[in-house]
């Protein structure tokens, strides 16, 4: 990448190879820089490839009144709850003004499923392997000062632990531990979302997780060969077939 061409926020990728003129030395270099500058001024990312051309990454080109596909970012957190011990995995982020207990998590990668993001982020931050069980909550927010002008979706998943030995990342976490779920719900050293989800988990553990879980089904898309994931509360089998009975 040329100096000064900093990566932009992730966008859906479409590669466009711009024409390369057979220009000597500095003129060819100047042309490449001009092409890259035009791409950047349009909100695109320019890279010089190994053949000397300029590659730009385009967001999906849409009319001005269409939603920007890069207008949202998605944060995932994994509430790794051990039903046998009643403990949940929590961390304190490093470099935060308030080191509150919260569930480990981070940003979703392009093309990455919700559950896969939660599992990956938990493993990267804490060293704990886990299994996706369900969605627990979704927070939507607009205009946060640290969101680079984007709206965001903040999703908390319920995960089942597959390992228990903590080996947390010291670059991301100040502390990491298995905490009693009741203690997490009652402590002042946490965030409002974490406390709300802790109480949700307590209720599910007592009354049955089917009362709180938003589960996932993979279904075939209308596009041949593609599938999508549908998240919803489970219905009793009788209700699943009620339309066929009418």
JOJO-V49742 format. One record per backbone hydrogen bond with DSSP energy under -0.5 kcal/mol. CO is the residue of the C=O (numbers start at 1). NH is the residue of the N-H. E is the energy in kcal/mol with one decimal. If there is no record, write none. Layout:
[[CO | NH | E] [CO | NH | E]]
This chain:
[[2 | 5 | -2.0] [4 | 6 | -1.3] [14 | 58 | -1.6] [16 | 18 | -0.7] [16 | 56 | -1.2] [19 | 21 | -0.5] [21 | 23 | -2.0] [24 | 27 | -1.2] [24 | 28 | -1.4] [25 | 29 | -2.0] [26 | 30 | -2.8] [27 | 31 | -2.2] [28 | 32 | -2.3] [29 | 33 | -2.2] [30 | 34 | -2.4] [31 | 35 | -2.7] [32 | 36 | -2.5] [33 | 37 | -2.5] [34 | 38 | -2.3] [35 | 39 | -2.1] [36 | 40 | -2.6] [37 | 41 | -2.5] [38 | 42 | -0.9] [39 | 42 | -0.6] [39 | 44 | -2.6] [40 | 43 | -1.9] [45 | 57 | -1.8] [47 | 49 | -0.6] [47 | 55 | -4.2] [49 | 52 | -1.8] [53 | 49 | -2.3] [54 | 18 | -1.7] [55 | 47 | -3.0] [56 | 16 | -1.2] [56 | 58 | -0.6] [57 | 45 | -1.0] [63 | 66 | -2.1] [68 | 71 | -2.2] [71 | 151 | -2.3] [73 | 75 | -0.5] [73 | 153 | -2.3] [74 | 108 | -2.4] [75 | 155 | -3.0] [76 | 106 | -1.9] [77 | 79 | -0.6] [77 | 157 | -3.0] [78 | 80 | -1.2] [79 | 81 | -1.0] [79 | 159 | -2.2] [80 | 82 | -0.5] [80 | 89 | -2.0] [81 | 83 | -0.8] [82 | 86 | -2.2] [82 | 87 | -0.8] [86 | 181 | -2.5] [87 | 82 | -2.9] [88 | 179 | -2.9] [90 | 177 | -2.2] [91 | 102 | -2.1] [92 | 174 | -3.6] [92 | 175 | -1.1] [93 | 96 | -0.6] [98 | 100 | -2.0] [100 | 93 | -0.5] [101 | 191 | -0.8] [102 | 91 | -3.0] [104 | 78 | -2.7] [106 | 76 | -3.0] [109 | 112 | -2.0] [113 | 117 | -2.2] [114 | 118 | -2.0] [115 | 119 | -2.4] [116 | 120 | -2.5] [117 | 121 | -2.9] [118 | 122 | -2.2] [119 | 123 | -2.1] [120 | 124 | -2.7] [121 | 125 | -2.3] [122 | 126 | -2.5] [122 | 127 | -0.6] [122 | 128 | -0.7] [123 | 127 | -1.7] [125 | 169 | -2.6] [126 | 167 | -3.0] [129 | 162 | -3.2] [129 | 163 | -1.2] [131 | 160 | -2.7] [134 | 158 | -3.3] [135 | 214 | -2.0] [137 | 156 | -2.3] [139 | 154 | -3.2] [141 | 152 | -2.6] [144 | 147 | -1.8] [147 | 150 | -1.8] [151 | 73 | -1.5] [152 | 141 | -2.3] [153 | 75 | -3.2] [153 | 155 | -0.6] [154 | 139 | -2.7] [155 | 77 | -2.6] [156 | 136 | -3.0] [156 | 137 | -1.5] [157 | 79 | -3.4] [157 | 159 | -0.6] [158 | 133 | -2.4] [158 | 134 | -1.5] [159 | 81 | -2.0] [160 | 131 | -2.2] [164 | 166 | -0.6] [168 | 170 | -0.6] [169 | 172 | -1.0] [169 | 173 | -2.7] [172 | 94 | -2.6] [175 | 92 | -2.1] [177 | 90 | -2.4] [177 | 179 | -0.7] [179 | 88 | -2.9] [180 | 184 | -2.0] [181 | 185 | -2.0] [182 | 186 | -1.1] [183 | 187 | -1.9] [188 | 190 | -1.4] [189 | 101 | -2.9] [191 | 195 | -2.4] [192 | 196 | -2.2] [193 | 197 | -2.6] [194 | 198 | -2.4] [195 | 199 | -2.1] [196 | 200 | -1.8] [197 | 201 | -2.7] [198 | 202 | -2.2] [199 | 203 | -2.2] [200 | 204 | -2.5] [201 | 205 | -2.8] [202 | 206 | -1.7] [203 | 207 | -3.2] [204 | 208 | -2.1] [208 | 211 | -1.8] [209 | 212 | -1.6] [209 | 213 | -2.9] [213 | 215 | -0.6] [214 | 135 | -3.0] [215 | 232 | -2.4] [217 | 219 | -0.6] [217 | 230 | -3.3] [219 | 228 | -2.7] [222 | 224 | -0.5] [223 | 226 | -2.3] [226 | 221 | -2.9] [228 | 219 | -2.8] [228 | 230 | -0.5] [230 | 217 | -2.3] [230 | 232 | -0.5] [232 | 215 | -1.5] [236 | 239 | -0.6] [236 | 240 | -1.9] [237 | 241 | -1.2] [239 | 242 | -1.1] [241 | 245 | -1.1] [242 | 246 | -1.2]]
